[in-house]
């Protein structure tokens, strides 16, 4: 049971430089902030940028897939198997247009909904029984413009006052997930607010 104290944190996004800072890349932003907190340094490895850090006796493997978002499942399946970690010890962090900006919602399992990255992970793993942390980015876009919206960037005020503080809260949620467990984390952190834009 050596790996019961090891957790893999997958932040979803697109690795190409033009996508940096976009709404769709919020998973990368959270994992980068977590790496800073744990003084972990990323290396380029199979399907991903990977770093490792320790916190309260737990090992956190941080993974940012370098496949496109829609192929995230390749990295998740490979690294879950490579590290010998069970699905309940992985956490996938992604953007969610159905939650208001900065709203954070952790779940133990579920469907992928309209998120192509989550859906590919479910397809590659063969199930949806893995924890995920959804980070609200809102849905302030006209019908048919979802792609442009999620590949766009936050307004400066929104980034400063809403998103950046939420990224720090998300980091706290990840560490709580690994040390106190998912149920405690959901009870303490999950916000009730949903998108009203």
C-alpha positions in Angstrom: 0.0 0.0 0.0 3.0 2.2 -0.5 1.2 4.3 -3.1 -1.8 5.1 -1.0 0.2 8.2 0.1 0.9 9.3 -3.4 -1.5 11.5 -5.4 -1.4 12.6 -9.0 -2.8 16.0 -9.8 -3.6 16.5 -13.4 -4.1 20.1 -14.6 -5.8 20.2 -18.0 -4.9 22.8 -20.7 -3.2 23.2 -24.0 0.5 23.3 -23.8 1.2 25.6 -26.8 2.3 29.1 -25.9 -0.6 30.8 -27.6 -3.0 29.2 -25.1 -1.2 30.4 -21.9 -3.5 32.3 -19.6 -6.7 31.3 -21.4 -9.8 30.2 -19.5 -9.4 26.7 -20.9 -5.9 26.5 -19.3 -7.0 27.2 -15.7 -6.0 23.6 -14.8 -2.4 24.5 -15.8 -2.6 27.7 -13.7 -3.6 25.8 -10.6 -1.0 23.1 -11.0 1.7 25.7 -11.6 0.7 27.6 -8.4 0.8 24.2 -6.5 4.3 23.5 -7.9 5.4 26.9 -6.6 4.0 26.2 -3.2 5.7 22.8 -3.1 9.0 24.1 -4.7 8.6 21.5 -7.4 10.3 21.9 -10.8 8.7 20.6 -14.0 10.5 18.3 -16.5 9.4 17.3 -19.9 8.3 13.6 -19.9 6.0 11.3 -21.7 2.8 13.1 -22.8 3.3 15.8 -20.1 5.2 18.2 -18.0 5.8 16.5 -14.7 6.9 17.6 -11.3 6.9 16.1 -7.8 6.6 17.6 -4.4 6.0 16.5 -0.8 3.5 17.9 1.7 2.7 16.5 5.2 4.1 13.0 4.3 2.3 12.8 1.0 3.8 12.8 -2.4 2.1 14.9 -5.0 3.0 14.2 -8.7 1.9 17.2 -10.7 1.1 16.5 -14.4 0.2 19.0 -17.2 -0.5 17.0 -20.4 1.3 18.2 -23.5 -1.2 16.5 -25.7 -4.0 18.8 -26.9 -6.8 19.2 -24.4 -9.1 16.8 -26.3 -6.5 14.0 -25.9 -5.8 14.5 -22.2 -6.7 10.9 -21.5 -3.5 9.6 -22.9 -1.4 11.4 -20.2 -3.9 10.5 -17.5 -3.9 6.8 -18.3 -0.2 6.6 -18.8 0.8 8.4 -15.6 -1.8 6.7 -13.4 -0.5 3.3 -14.5 3.2 4.4 -14.4 2.9 5.7 -10.9 0.8 2.7 -9.7 -1.9 5.0 -8.3 -5.5 4.0 -7.9 -8.2 6.2 -9.5 -9.4 7.6 -6.2 -5.9 9.1 -5.7 -5.9 11.1 -8.8 -7.4 14.6 -9.2 -8.2 16.2 -12.5 -8.5 20.0 -12.5 -10.4 21.7 -15.4 -12.3 24.7 -16.4 -16.2 24.7 -16.2 -18.4 27.1 -18.1 -21.4 26.1 -16.1 -20.0 27.6 -12.9 -19.6 31.3 -12.2 -16.0 32.6 -12.5 -13.9 31.5 -9.5 -16.5 29.0 -8.2 -14.8 25.7 -7.2 -16.5 22.4 -7.1 -14.8 19.1 -6.2 -16.6 15.8 -7.0 -15.5 12.2 -6.4 -16.8 11.0 -9.8 -19.2 11.8 -12.6 -19.6 12.4 -16.3 -17.5 14.7 -18.5 -20.5 16.8 -19.5 -19.5 19.1 -22.3 -15.8 19.1 -21.4 -13.8 17.3 -24.1 -10.8 16.8 -22.0 -12.8 15.1 -19.2 -14.7 13.0 -21.8 -11.4 11.7 -23.3 -10.1 10.8 -19.9 -13.3 8.8 -19.2 -12.9 7.1 -22.6 -9.3 6.2 -22.0 -9.8 5.0 -18.4 -13.1 3.2 -19.2 -14.9 4.9 -16.3 -15.6 8.2 -14.7 -14.8 7.1 -11.1 -12.0 9.6 -10.4 -12.1 12.8 -8.5 -12.2 16.1 -10.3 -12.0 19.8 -9.4 -14.0 22.0 -11.6 -13.0 25.7 -11.8 -15.7 28.0 -12.9 -14.9 30.4 -15.8 -18.5 31.5 -16.5 -20.4 31.5 -19.8 -20.5 35.1 -20.9 -20.6 34.4 -24.6 -23.2 34.4 -27.4 -24.5 31.1 -28.7 -22.0 29.5 -31.0 -19.0 31.3 -29.5 -18.0 28.8 -26.7 -14.7 27.9 -28.3 -13.6 31.6 -28.7 -14.7 32.3 -25.1 -12.8 29.4 -23.4 -9.7 30.2 -25.6 -9.9 33.8 -24.6 -8.4 35.4 -21.5 -9.9 36.8 -18.3 -10.5 40.5 -18.0 -7.8 42.1 -15.8 -10.1 43.1 -12.9 -11.7 39.6 -13.0 -8.2 38.0 -13.0 -7.0 40.1 -10.1 -10.1 40.0 -7.9 -11.7 36.7 -8.6 -9.5 34.2 -10.5 -6.1 34.7 -8.8 -7.6 34.3 -5.3 -9.6 31.2 -6.5 -6.4 29.7 -7.8 -4.9 29.9 -4.3 -8.0 28.4 -2.8 -7.8 25.6 -5.4 -4.2 24.9 -4.3 -5.5 24.6 -0.7 -8.2 22.2 -1.9 -5.7 20.0 -3.6 -3.5 19.8 -0.5 -6.6 19.1 1.6 -7.7 16.3 -0.8 -4.3 14.6 -0.3 -4.1 15.0 3.4 -7.7 15.2 4.8 -9.5 13.3 2.1 -12.1 14.2 -0.5 -15.2 14.2 1.7 -13.7 16.6 4.2 -12.5 18.8 1.3 -15.8 18.9 -0.4 -17.6 19.8 2.9 -15.1 22.5 3.7 -14.6 24.1 0.3 -17.3 23.4 -2.2 -19.2 26.6 -2.9 -23.0 26.6 -3.5 -23.0 29.4 -6.0 -23.6 28.6 -9.7 -23.3 30.7 -12.8 -25.8 33.5 -13.1 -24.3 35.3 -16.1 
